[in-house]
Amino acid sequence: MSCFMGIFTVNVKTAISNVSVFNQTCVRWERSPGEGGLKVVYLFHIQGRRWHQKEIFHERLFNFTAAEEAPEMCLDLPVGTNYTVNIAIVFPEPSVPVTVMIHTAEEDRFSNVSVFNGTCLKWKRHVGRAGVEETYLFHIQGQQGYLEEFSHEVMINFTTEEENPEVCLPLHLDCNYTISITEGSTKFVLQIPIIPPAAEEELLSNVSIFNGTCVKWQRKASRAEVEETYTFHVLRQRWFQKEFSHEMTFDFTTAEANPEVCLELNSGTNYIVNITAASSTEISALITIAVQAEVKEVFSDMLIFNDTCLKWRRNIKRTDMEERYLFHIRGQRWYQQEFFHEMTFNLTTYKLTPEICLDLQPGTNYSVNISITALDLSVLVSMTTEITDPRFPEVKLVTLQSPAPLIRLWKVDDRNGPISFYQVIVLPSDWQSQFACNSLTAATFFSNATNAAGYVAAEFLAKDVADNMSITLGDRHYYGKFYNAPLKRGRDYCVVLRIISEWNKVKRQSCVVWAQLKNISPTLEPLIAVGLGSVASVCFILLLSFSAARFFLYRTVPVPPTTMAIGMSSNETVRLSSTQETERGGDHLIFHRD
C-alpha cells in the first residue's frame, strides 16, 4: 500500500474598491463580487498627525473580519487629527493595500464670539493657532420682519492670522440677520443672530467680554445719566449636551455710559447671552461665552491614602454630570534600571469625592497623570509605594552531621524592593519554634556567653552575593561584623537564612530554614590533641622509670678497700671531670683526680 500526501492551495482573488468615508470616522468599501459568504480578514493600519505636529500622534494596527461584500467599519479617532488609513486583505489571499485620508474636525475651534458697533464681530481662535493663517466663510442672511423670504444674502471670505480676529459686516439696519461662520480648516460652523441697532438709539454698542465671565458695552453719549433696563437671557450648553438649554433670565438697570455686568457661570460650559434693551425691543446683542475650567476646580484636595489609593474633590457645580477621567501611570525603580511599569485606563463617576485604588508594584516611584478629555485639563501626582517582604530565597533544606558543614546560597531578585543584606543565623534546635524573623538583628557570638538563643554567624552585602555561593559554618572567620564561631560538639543546630530589604526608611525581611545539624561529632583538632597528649604521657613515664633504675644501680655498687686507703687531706676535694670520664677495671669504679 502506498500513501500520497499533497498540499492544496486555494487562491481567492479578492480586491478592495470603492472606498468611502461617512459620518466623519466611518469607512465603507467593496470587495470582488460573487464571493459572498466567504470570511475575509482585513488589516487596518492607522496613523494620525495633528496639524501642528510632525510626529505621529495616534497609531493603531488591528485586524477586522467580515463576510459582507460591502463591509463597514467605524473607527475611534480623536478630533483635530489628520489620519492615513491603510486597508489590506491578509486572508484568504493578501492584497495590495488601499489608502484613505480622514480628517477629524476639532470642536470649538473658535469661541467667545461677540458683536460690537452693531455690525461687527470678534472672536477668539483656538489656543495655539495664533500665527497660522485661517480662512472663515461668512454666510449672511438678512430678513425684514414682515417678509417671509430673505431680503439680503451675501457670502464673504475672511482670512486672518490673529488670535482675536475682528470683522465688520455690511448689514442693513432694518433687517434681522443670521450669520453662519465656517472655519475653513475644521469645517466647524457657528450660527449667531444679529439685529443691528437703530441709528438714533445706540443703547447697546461695542459689547465685549472680559475676565472670562463679565460683559461690558457702551451707551450713546446723549443717553448718559438716563436709566436704562437691560434684560439678560442666558442659555448654556455643557460638553455632553447637543443643544443649549435655559439657564437664567434677569434684568439689569443702569445709568452709566459704560455698563459692566459679571455673570455667575459654571466652568467647562458654553453660554449664549442675549442682551435686550427694555426701551427698544429691537435693540439687542447676542454673545457667546466659553468658560474654561481650572485645574483647582476639577481636582481639589488631592489625597494619597493606603499607599496606593487616591481621593480628590470635584467642583460642586459639576456633580450633577458624569465625569470621565483618563489615567496614565508610569512606574520606575532607581535600583532596577530595566524595570518599567505602565498602565492606561478610564474612570467614569458621578461622585463628589471620587476614590480609586491602583494596582501598583512595591518599592516603586510612580507618576500618575489624570486628565479630563472634555475639559482638556490634567493633574500630575507622584506616588511612592513601600517595599514588601523579600521573596523567599531558593535554598534546599539539608540535614548534616559535619562539624564544619558547607552550605550554598542563591541570589534573590529585587521584585519587592532592593535587597540589602543576607544574614546567616545559628540557632539551637530547641529555639527554632520560638525564633521570630525580625529578632537577633545584631546578636553576635560574643554578645551572649551561652549562645542559648542563637546568634548571627555571617552577614553579606547584596552586591557581594553571587549565585551558588558557598559558606562553611564554624570556620572562625569574620563576615561583616559577625564572627563565624565553631559549632559545639554533641549539639543540634538549626541554620536560618535571612534576607533584608531596606528602602525609603522602611525595613522588611524574610527568613527560611537553611539546614539542620544533628549530633555534631568531635572535630579533628581535639582528637589530635588527645593523641599527642597520650604519647607524651607514655614517654614521660618511661623516662622516669629509666632514671630510677640508673639511680638504684649506682647506690648498690661496693667501694674497693684500696680506694678507701688512699689518703686525702681535708682540704682536697674530688669532683667529676667535665667530660665525666670513668674507667671500669674489673669490679672497680675509678674516679680521676683533677
Secondary structure, DSSP 8 states (H G I E B T S, - for coil): ---------------EEEEEEETTTEEEEEE-TT-TT--EEEEEEEEEEETT-SS-SEEEEEEEEE-SSS-EEE----SSEEEEEEEEEEESS----EEEEEEE--S-SEEEEEEETTTEEEEEE-TT-TTS-EEEEEEEEEE-TT-SS-SEEEEEEEEE--SS-EEE----TT-EEEEEEEETTT--EEEEEE----TT---SEEEEEETTTEEEEE--GGGTTS-EEEEEEEEEEETT-SS-EEEEEEEEEE--SS-EEE----TTEEEEEEEEETTEEEEEEEEEEEE---HHHHSEEEEEETTTEEEEE--GGGTTS-EEEEEEEEEEETTEEEEEEEEEEEEEE--SS-EEE----SS-EEEEEEEETTTTEEEEEEEE-------------EEE--SS-EEEE-----TTS-EEEEEEEEEEGGGGGG--TTS-SS--GGGSSS-TT-EEEEEEEGGG--TTEEEETT---EETTEE-----TT--EEEEEEEEEEETTEEEEEEEEEEEE-S----HHHHHHHHHHHHHHHHHHHHHHHHHHHHHHHHHS---HHHHHS---TT------TT---EEETTEEE----
